[in-house]
Amino acid sequence: MKLTGHEEGIAQLKALHVQNKDAIKFLVEEARTNTDLTSEFRGQDGVLYRLQLDLRTGDLVVSLAPSQRPSSLPGPASSR
């Protein structure tokens, strides 16, 4: 399984992995079980990213989420 796609999104995902290894497991499992094979996460930069499972290759593809809705959680992302 390879991680491909948006370079800044991959860097944010790796930073999340350093903070909380279980979060990555959750995101991957959510992508595997969702009907659209995706999950979303917000990077430390406040940007919303999409993690998508490519069934053909088994790779995880990171991209910008189409909707950059504001976060309802406290912290730097909600102050934007």
ABEGO torsion letter per residue (X at the ends): XBBBEBAAAAAAAAAAAAABAAAAAAAAAAAAABAAGBBBBBBAAGBBBBBBBBAAAGBBBBBBBABBBBBABBEAAAAX
